[in-house]
Amino acid sequence: MYPTANHKNDQPILNVSHLTFRYNGRDALENITFQLHEGERIAIVGPNGAGKSTLIKVIAGVLQPTSGEVNIYGTRPDRHVCIGYIPQRNQVDWHFPLSVADVVMMGRSAKLGPFNFPRKRDWEVVHHALETVELTNLAERQIGQLSGGQQQRMFIARALAQEAALMLMDEPLTGLDAPSQEGILNLLDRLKSEKATVMVATHDLDQAATHFDRIMLLNHRLVAFGNPADVLHTDNLLNAFGGRLKPVDGQSVLNIDDCCDDGERP
């Protein structure tokens, strides 16, 4: 039986309250509290190992918090089918014999229920999702034959087919060339019309400031959360990144030398 939950319209789409997640005897996340509202686009930034991936997994219901609460429209994540979780690409078996259309159809699984086959309406939703991310001509291609940018577009299409109200993306731009990164960011801009709330873990502060409504600065605890101008000032960055903030020509410049992934195990 697939878990379901009714949305409580008087509740925020995401309410995280005093969240702590402990891993190997240490706090990967410590007393995190914040809320998101429908349609917001949030960037999570912070040093490697800061808990960005862990936070996304707890919100998605992949990990259970040690203490505190996560609620989607007033109920816990594992009762919702409206959360679209897009993991880091290095966590996916790209040799598995699935086509792009197969993966996007997986987004309909909760709508179908067990042992039911896709109907005409489901395929219409899948084709619309593929058209939205501009992958219609690659629908039958095996997933390992896609470029990195195309792979991310495929996962976004899966979330669209799922009709996800909350889309969680873990370092979707890592390993992509500049044109592919810009293409994904432009696609996220266009998805505003879908009214999905988007949280993206990223290491690029410029992209976070340019393309997102609010920025969450994280280093195991919530250092700052708000509009880019308020969050990305020197004191907050020093608190989050410490010695990686280097003075250059009288200004503080962030020197990130380990931005390939979050360095987390959970």
Stockholm file with secondary structure:
# STOCKHOLM 1.0

chainA/1-266         MYPTANHKNDQPILNVSHLTFRYNGRDALENITFQLHEGERIAIVGPNGAGKSTLIKVIAGVLQPTSGEVNIYGTRPDRHVCIGYIPQRNQVDWHFPLSVADVVMMGRSAKLGPFNFPRKRDWEVVHHALETVELTNLAERQIGQLSGGQQQRMFIARALAQEAALMLMDEPLTGLDAPSQEGILNLLDRLKSEKATVMVATHDLDQAATHFDRIMLLNHRLVAFGNPADVLHTDNLLNAFGGRLKPVDGQSVLNIDDCCDDGERP
#=GR chainA/1-266 SS CCCCCCCCTTSCSEEEEEEEEEETTEEEEEEEEEEECTTCEEEEECSTTSSHHHHHHHHHTSSCCSEEEEEETTBCGGGCSCEEEECCGGGSCTTSSCBHHHHHHHTTHHHHCTTCCCCHHHHHHHHHHHHHTTCGGGTTSBGGGSCHHHHHHHHHHHHHHTTCSEEEEESTTTTCCHHHHHHHHHHHHHGGGGTCEEEEECSCHHHHHHHCSEEEEESSSEEEEECHHHHSSHHHHHHHHGGGEEEETTEEEECCCCCSSCCCCC
#=GC SS_cons         CCCCCCCCTTSCSEEEEEEEEEETTEEEEEEEEEEECTTCEEEEECSTTSSHHHHHHHHHTSSCCSEEEEEETTBCGGGCSCEEEECCGGGSCTTSSCBHHHHHHHTTHHHHCTTCCCCHHHHHHHHHHHHHTTCGGGTTSBGGGSCHHHHHHHHHHHHHHTTCSEEEEESTTTTCCHHHHHHHHHHHHHGGGGTCEEEEECSCHHHHHHHCSEEEEESSSEEEEECHHHHSSHHHHHHHHGGGEEEETTEEEECCCCCSSCCCCC
//
